[in-house]
Amino acid sequence: MAHAAPKPGMRTTTARTRTPDVFSERTHQAAQWTTAVGLGLVYGYWAAANNRSGGPITGWNLLLGFASAFVFAALYMGVRALASRVRRELHALLWAAFAGCAFGFLYSQTDAAVLRSAGMSLAIAAAVFATLFFRYYTHEDAAGHRIR
């Protein structure tokens, strides 16, 4: 199949260009808060459901769910704000610690043994660290600046 030859003076670059950002800064802020609150509510419901083990919903169960949701959302926003400012090793480590702790707490609500909960959360944290370190390592230049 034939292709058109480039015209003289025509630029033939293969560099990718970013898509334009059509949303305002206010919209991005609202999306960040909505994401944190939404994830927190899902996490809180999951923690409360694991804790009650299919039993009746009680006031303490609701309190656990909302407290878990609040703490998860606050920590998520904190890690999100802090992680983007650090180098790739610490960036991956922060998210791995967050994911490992979050999973460990959920797993401990199922009445599993403490050592099993700790072991499972360490396994999850190690997998998250390996995945994110690879991602951040391949998306930064040698000086540590993110390629956008």
C-alpha positions in Angstrom: 0.0 0.0 0.0 1.4 3.4 -0.9 1.8 6.2 1.5 2.0 9.9 0.8 5.6 11.3 0.9 6.2 14.2 3.3 6.4 17.6 1.7 9.5 19.7 2.0 9.5 21.8 5.1 6.9 19.6 6.8 7.8 18.5 10.3 7.8 14.7 10.8 8.2 14.3 14.6 7.1 11.2 16.4 7.0 12.9 19.8 3.7 12.4 21.7 1.8 15.5 22.7 -0.4 15.7 25.8 -4.1 15.9 25.4 -5.4 19.3 26.3 -6.8 19.8 29.9 -10.4 20.9 29.4 -11.3 21.0 33.0 -10.6 23.8 35.4 -8.6 23.5 38.6 -11.8 23.7 40.6 -13.1 20.6 38.8 -9.9 18.7 39.5 -10.1 19.6 43.2 -13.8 18.4 43.3 -12.8 15.2 41.6 -10.0 14.5 44.1 -12.3 15.0 47.1 -15.1 13.0 45.4 -12.7 10.1 44.8 -11.4 10.2 48.3 -14.9 10.2 49.8 -16.1 7.6 47.5 -13.2 5.2 48.1 -13.5 5.9 51.9 -17.2 5.0 51.9 -16.6 1.8 50.0 -13.7 0.9 52.4 -15.8 1.7 55.4 -18.7 -0.5 54.2 -16.3 -3.3 53.5 -14.7 -3.1 56.9 -18.0 -3.0 58.6 -19.3 -6.0 56.6 -16.2 -8.0 57.4 -16.5 -7.2 61.0 -20.1 -8.3 61.4 -19.5 -11.5 59.4 -23.1 -11.6 58.1 -24.7 -10.8 61.4 -27.1 -7.9 62.2 -26.1 -4.3 61.7 -25.5 -2.6 65.0 -24.6 0.9 66.1 -21.0 -0.1 66.8 -20.8 -1.7 63.4 -22.0 1.6 61.8 -19.5 3.6 63.9 -16.7 1.3 62.8 -17.7 1.7 59.1 -17.8 5.5 59.3 -14.7 5.8 61.3 -12.9 3.5 58.9 -14.2 5.5 56.0 -13.0 8.8 57.5 -9.5 7.5 58.4 -9.1 5.9 55.0 -10.1 9.0 53.1 -7.8 11.2 55.2 -4.9 8.9 54.8 -5.6 8.6 51.0 -5.5 12.3 50.6 -2.4 12.6 52.7 -0.5 10.0 50.8 -1.7 11.4 47.5 -0.5 14.9 48.4 2.9 13.7 49.8 3.8 10.9 47.4 3.9 13.0 44.3 6.6 15.2 45.8 9.1 12.5 46.6 11.5 10.3 44.6 10.3 7.1 43.0 11.6 4.8 45.7 9.8 6.6 48.5 6.8 7.3 46.2 6.3 3.5 45.7 7.0 2.8 49.3 4.4 5.2 50.6 1.7 3.7 48.4 2.8 0.2 49.3 2.6 0.9 53.0 -0.8 2.5 52.5 -2.1 -0.5 50.5 -0.6 -3.0 52.9 -2.0 -1.4 56.0 -5.4 -0.9 54.4 -5.6 -4.5 53.3 -4.2 -5.8 56.6 -7.0 -3.9 58.5 -9.7 -5.3 56.3 -8.2 -8.8 56.6 -8.0 -8.6 60.4 -11.7 -7.8 60.5 -12.4 -11.4 59.3 -11.2 -12.8 62.7 -8.0 -14.1 61.0 -4.9 -14.7 63.1 -2.7 -11.7 63.7 0.4 -13.3 62.1 -1.7 -14.3 59.1 -3.0 -10.8 58.7 0.5 -9.3 59.0 1.8 -11.8 56.5 -0.9 -11.2 54.0 -0.5 -7.4 54.3 3.2 -7.7 53.8 2.7 -9.8 50.7 0.2 -7.2 49.3 2.6 -4.3 50.2 5.5 -6.1 48.5 3.5 -6.7 45.3 2.3 -3.1 45.2 5.8 -1.8 45.8 7.3 -3.9 43.0 4.6 -2.9 40.6 4.7 0.8 41.4 8.5 1.0 41.6 8.7 -0.5 38.1 6.1 2.0 36.8 7.8 5.0 38.3 11.2 3.8 37.3 10.1 3.5 33.7 8.4 6.9 33.7 11.2 9.1 35.0 14.5 10.3 33.5 17.9 9.7 35.0 17.6 12.8 37.2 14.4 11.7 38.7 12.1 14.1 36.9 8.8 12.6 35.8 8.2 12.4 32.1 4.8 13.7 31.4 
